[in-house]
Amino acid sequence: MDAAVASSRGLRPSLLPPSSSSSSAASAHSTHFFLRANPAGSRSAHPPISPGNLVCRSSAMRHVKEVDKVLMQEVADLESFALMALSPLDGRYVQKVKDLSPFFSEYGLIRYRVLVEVKWLLKLSQVPEIKEVPTFSKDAESFLERIVHDFGIKDALEVKKIEKVTNHDVKAVEYFLKQKCKSCPEIAKVLEFFHFACTSEDINNLAHALMLKEGLNNVIFPVMIELCKAVCTMAKGYAHIPMLSRTHGQPASPTTLGKEMANFAFRFNDQGKNFREVKIYGKFSGAVGNYNAHKTAYSDINWPNIAAEFVKSLGLEFNPYVTQIEPHDYISKLYNAFVQFNNILIDFDRDIWSYISLGYFKQVTKAGEIGSSTMPHKVNPIDFENSEGNLCMANANLSALSMKLPISRMQRDLTDSTVLRNLGIGLGYSLVAYKSALQGIKKLQVNEGRLYEDLDETWEVLAEPIQTVMRRYNVPEPYEKLKELTRGRTVTKESIRRFIEDLDLPEEPRSVLLNLTPHSYIGEAENLAKSIDSVVDFASGFKI
């Protein structure tokens, strides 16, 4: 089924290869994808392409007894489509990342390229010195704006069909727009001003910048903020629950469970500020960044100003000093910020995993779920393990891009092009991790009894406050005396009380120490946890 047939049947063609024909069905392996029919009259500013709308038809040659026997398999749901995906982002995890597809897919890239090309033509029509492109009428402007507004899968497929001939993806967009605009007499007169004085990277760098800005602000950052708020809620809800600290894996001065969550909330918030400091740059200065062709065609125009106005009109920062490419330093900075946020989340995941292992948290079970294929009792911390694993994958990709993209030989080589096609991969794995951590948090249930037991078995942690009070009242060798009492020895409530009673201290501090327990020795932990909202502001940080 080709795009035209799909359209005639009320379907929106999706990832259908432009070359599909009757001959393609005979190939050893071929897969065709279509979108289910939209509800009558439904429209959206950005036509839906989420995998949730996909229907996959797959045919594969099966060599069983007869070599020529072909098994045609109808696949009517996303789960079956996902079985054939090479990447788990498009397979197992597709439901968690599908909202990124309109931004970081091939479709998304083509749509943003179309947007940039159309906006550039509109900009040229507003430059008085370019008399060959007069100011467009309202109808002509509306015609161009509808191309962007109504751009859908069928249009993207047409671009891919043209690309098969041109073997150049950006030129295919230019030719697509010229074909599209022949029906508008006013625009048809200025078709050669599509892509005027542009190098492909003028279009691509702005498309990538818009993909990042809109994809992050609309999909990724809201989930990150939700995660941060969930940790804040844990901090306040668990603020009063005392917990034994562990340094070097050994018992240490008590804290509260909420205070440990507040530590992470503060770190997340602080890292969030780094995102808003990233400037999303764009360039639009031609083949090597000098406006060579522009100046030759129209020598009396201040092209750097025109380019700056155009880039800023898209909501981006203008980079005036470039080669053929925008150097991608901002992407490196942006992705390094994600790596650091992800590192903090890995730290969180591992701590929660450890607390579950210690019995501090129980996990709410779900009917039908299985923890182990052989041990029926198991309730594994799979969400936090899944989060940690996907963060590992995310950081590997994000780090690779942040190290590679700023490097390009002389005025440009093509190594960045293939790397930029992976712009959404690290973000996709990050999104899976964020959602997994959120899912895990929702299952947690504090086991206060287990926390109490741990504290009740570690009275030696009171050696710190006792020796500190002894120092204040000038009791000789306080540290050494407590070391002799506690190091490598079993310490009980009774042995601690006897030690305190024998100290040469005033009655008031002696009474304070005698009333102290591992459960009450938490300092300002509870107050710090309860006041976390006063020091965080997630909404102002996670944006670009």
Buried (B, 14 or more C-beta within 10 A) or exposed (E): BBBEEBEEEEBBBBBBBBEBEEEBBEEEEBBBBBBBBBEEEEEEEBBBBBBBBBBBBBBBBEEEEEEEEEEEEEBEEBEBBBEBBEEBBBBBBBBBBBBBBBBBBBBBBBBBBBBBBBBBBBBBBEBEEBEBBEEBEEEBBEBBBEBBBBBBBBBBBBBBBBBEEBEEBBBBBBBBBBEBBEEBEBBEEBBEBBBBBBBBBBBBBBBBBBBBBBBBBEBBBBBBBEBBBBBBBBBBBBBBBBBBBEEEEEBBBBBBBBBBBBBBBBBBBBBBBBBEEBBBBBBBBBBBBBBBBBBEBBEEBEBBEBBBBBBEEBEBBBBEEBBBBBBBBBBBBBBBBBBBBBBBBBBBBBBBBBBBEBEBBBBEEEEEEEBEEEEEEEBBBBBBBBBBBBBEBBBEBBBBBBEBBBEBEEEBEEEBBEBBEBBBBBBBBBBBBBBBBBBBBEBBEBBBEBBBEBBEBBBBBBBBBBBEBBEEEEBEEBEEBBEEBBEEEEBEEEBBBEBBEEBEBEEEBBEEBEEBBBBEBBEEBBEBBBBBBEEBEBEEBBBB
